[in-house]
Amino acid sequence: MSPAMDIGALDAIDVHTHAEVSSRDGHASLADELHDASSAYFKIEGKRKPTLAEMAAYYRERRMAAVVFTVDAESATGTAPVPNEEVAEAAAANPDVFVPFASIDPFRGKAGVRQARRLVEEYGVKGFKFHPSLQGFFPNDPSVAYPLYEVIEGTGTVALFHTGQTGIGAGVPGGGGIRLKYSNPLHVDDVAADFPHLKIILAHPSFPWQDEALAVATHKPGVHIDLSGWSPKYFPPQLVRYANTLLKDKVLFGSDYPVLTPDRWLADFAKLDIKEEVRPKILKENAARLLGLTTP
């Protein structure tokens, strides 16, 4: 067992990393066709599926913490996710570097709601990842995910939503059946209005809906933006402007590891026109506060 997390000793908190393969039986959370399409989209060469133990060592070497999660889209894809319990157990074994999130297919219904509550109460999960395009649902459809949001809001945990374009299915005929429309951040605006105390992260620069994401995060106090999935050198100028000003306390460092490494992200972020007093907020302080790792 590693020692507890020492926030002061960390250089950064990466709020967006993926557990892509199970150490128990070796199965991956994406079918090979979708996984390969994502790798091609991000121009990844070589090994892409680190184990959770390898991920922990990777972040420990870099003096970083990482929010880690699987993606449960079994209803839409037919592929079982890496078990949430395995992710949470890896976080419990590596509390100095891992913050556990979970993912529950919203079409699991009441069983999913029970699982969400159990994961928080018994495993200490701090948040839940949703990928509307991969899971095939509108975030603002009350008949699908609202019972899950009730649990998340009630337990004070975080709902993290993929927004915008996705590399998953890119270049595959028909996009592998994945529909981009589900991941417009304006759908999450409804969620933020209906669950006013829910802590929300809009993941990624939200191409082609960047202005929508900025509007939602500016208007709704509980909504944050993570910067994962894109190299900072490609950030839209309005995102950089808002990160420096109106949203300086609500923008979070995220890499999307292993599809984008924190090494590459941070090297490009160092060249970005971000105010010096804002950099530590984005890299660590905002995430520490949102995740309850420091006193507000």
N, C-alpha and C positions, 0 to 999 in steps of 0.2 A: 504493500500500500504506500503510495506517495504521500507527502505532506499536503496539508490544505493549501489552497490557492493564496498566494501572497500578491495582492494587487499592486502594491508598491514596487515589487521586483519585476513586474511585467512591462515590456516595451509596447505591447499592443494587445487588443482583443479582437480576434477575427470572428465575426458573428455569423458567418455563413460557410460551413464546410459539410461535406457529404460523406457518410459511411456508405460506400458503394458495394462492399462485399462482406459476407458473413464469415467470421472466423470459425464458426461451428461446422458448417458444411460446404463453404466455398461458393455458395450461390450468390449471384449479383442481383441488385434490385432493378436493373434494366435489362430487357432482352438485348441480345447481341446486336441486332440491327439498329436499335435506338442508341445503344451505347457507342457503337462505331460511328454513327452519324454525328453524335455529340463530339467525339474525339476529333473527327475531321473538321467540324465547324470551328473548334478551338485550336486546330493545328497542333494537336498533341502527338508527340512521338514517344515511343517507349512505354514503360509501365504506367498504368493509370489507376489501378485498383489496390491502393494500399490497405492493409488491415488496420483495425482500430489501434492495435498496439504500435504499429509503425507510424500512424498519425500522431499518437501521443508523443513518441520520441521525436518526431519531426518538429512539433511545436515547442517541445521542451528545449530543444537545441536552439531555438530562435527566441527564447524568453517571451513567448506569446501564449495566450489562452485561446481556445477555439470553442465556439458553439458548434456542436456536431449533431447531425440528424440523418435519418433515412427518409425516403419518400414512399409512402404507401399509396399506390395507385392500382391496386390489384383488380378492382372491379373493371377498370377501363383497359388495363394492359394484360391481365391474366398472369402477371409475374408477382410473386410474393416479395415483400420488402425484406431488407435486413431487419430482424426483429428489434422493436423498440427496446425490449428488455435487455438485449445484448448491448445496445448503445449505452443505455443507462448504467449497466454493470461495468462497462469500460470506463465510463466517467467516474463511477465510484472507486474504481481501481487507480484512476489517474486524476484525482481531484485538483491537483496543482495546475493542470492544463485544460481539462475538459469541462464544459458546461453542457449538460444533456438536454436536448430537445427531442420531441417525438414527432411522428407523423401518423395520422389516422385517416384512412379513406373515409370521406364523409358519407359514402353510401353504405357504410357498415351499420348505420342506424343506431338503435339503442345499445347494441353490443359495443359499438365504437365509443359511445358516450360513457359507458361503464369502464371501458378500457382507459379512456382519458383520465377519469378520476382516479383510477387505481395507479396509473403511471405517476401522477403527481403525488398521491398520498404515500405510496409504498416505495417509489423509486426516485423521488425528488426531481422529477422532470420540471424544467423551468419554462418550457414553451413548446409550441406546436408548429410544424411546417406544413403549409398548404401549397400545392402546385395546381391551380385551377385548370390550366391547359392540359396537363398530363392526367389529372384526375377527372377531367370532363365535367366541370360544374361551374355555375356562376356563383361567386362568393356571396352575393346578396339574395340568393334564393332561400327564403325562410324554410322551405320544406326539406332542404338538404343539410346544411351545416350549422344552422342556428342553434340546435341543441348542444353542439360541440362548443360554440362560442360562449354559451351560458356557463359551461364548466370552466372554460379558460378565463373568462372574466371573473367568475366567482372565486377561483383559486389564485387570482393575481398573477397568472402566468402570461406568456406572450404569444400572440398569433402572428406568424411570419408568412407573408404571401408572396409567391413568385409573381412578378408583374412584367409585362412587355414580351418581347421576342424571346424565344427559347432555342437553344442549340439542339435540344432533343427532337429528333425527327427531321432536322433540317437536311434537305437534299434527298430524302427518301420519298418515293412516289406518294403524293398526297400528304406529305409531311408525317407519314406514319399514322395518319388519322387524327393527329393532334391539331386542335383548333386554337388559334391565337386569341380569338375574341374573348375567351373566358378570363384573360389576364389583363384586361384594361383596369387600371387602378381606380377608375371612377366607380366600379362595382364595389370596391372596398370602402368607398366613401359612405355608401349606404350602411355597411356593417359598422363603421365608426359612429354613425348617427344613431343606429339602433342599439348599440352597446357602448354607451358613452364612457365607461370606465375600463374598456378593453385596451390593453397595450398592444399596439400593432406596429409591425415593420413591413414596409413595402420594399421587397428585395429587388435590387438591380436598378441601374438607369433604365427607365421604363419605355424604351423605344418601341413603338412610335408615339407613346403617350407621356412623354416626359413632363410637359406642362401640366397635364392632368395630375400626375403624381405630386408635383410641387404645390399645386393648388390644394390638394387634399391634405398634405402634410402641414401646410401653412394654416389651413382652416380648422383642422381637428387636432386638439391638444395631444391626444394619445397616439398620433400617427408619426412614425419615424421612417427614414429611408436608409437602407444599406446600399453600399456602393460596389457590391460584388458582381462578378461575371463580366466586367469590362476592365480593360487597362485604363487607368486614369487619363492617359493621353488622348483617349477617345471620348471623354466626358463632354456632353453638350455644354456650351458656355453658360446657359442659364442655370444648369445644375451647379456649376462651380460658383456662380454668383450667389445663389441662394445658400449654398453650403458655407460661404464666407460671411453671410449676413443673417437673414431671417431664420434660417434653419441650422445655425451653427451649433445649437444644443440638441439637434434631432437627427443628425447625419452620422452614420456609423461605418467604420471600416469592415468590409467583408471581402473575401477573395473569390469564393466559389471553388476552393480546393476540393478535389485535385484537378479540376479542369483549368483553373488558373491558380498559380502558386502565389503565396504571399510575398515571396522574394521579388517576383516580377511586378506585382501590384505596388509594393512599397517603393521599388526603384523608380517607377513612373510617377508615383504620388509625390516623391521628393522634388520632382521637376514641375509640379503643378503650382499654379499661382494661388496658393492658400496662405492666409495670414498665419504668422507664427503662433499667435495666441489661440488660433482655431485648430491647428494640427493636433495637439494632444487631446482635444475634445473628440475629434473624429477617430483618432487611433485607439483611444482607450476610455476616456472619462465618460463620454455619453453612454457607451455600452455598459460600463460598470454600474452606472446609476440605474439604467433601465432594467438591468438584470438583477438588481438588488445585491450587487457585490460590494457596494460601498454605501455609506449612510448618505441619503439625499441631501 
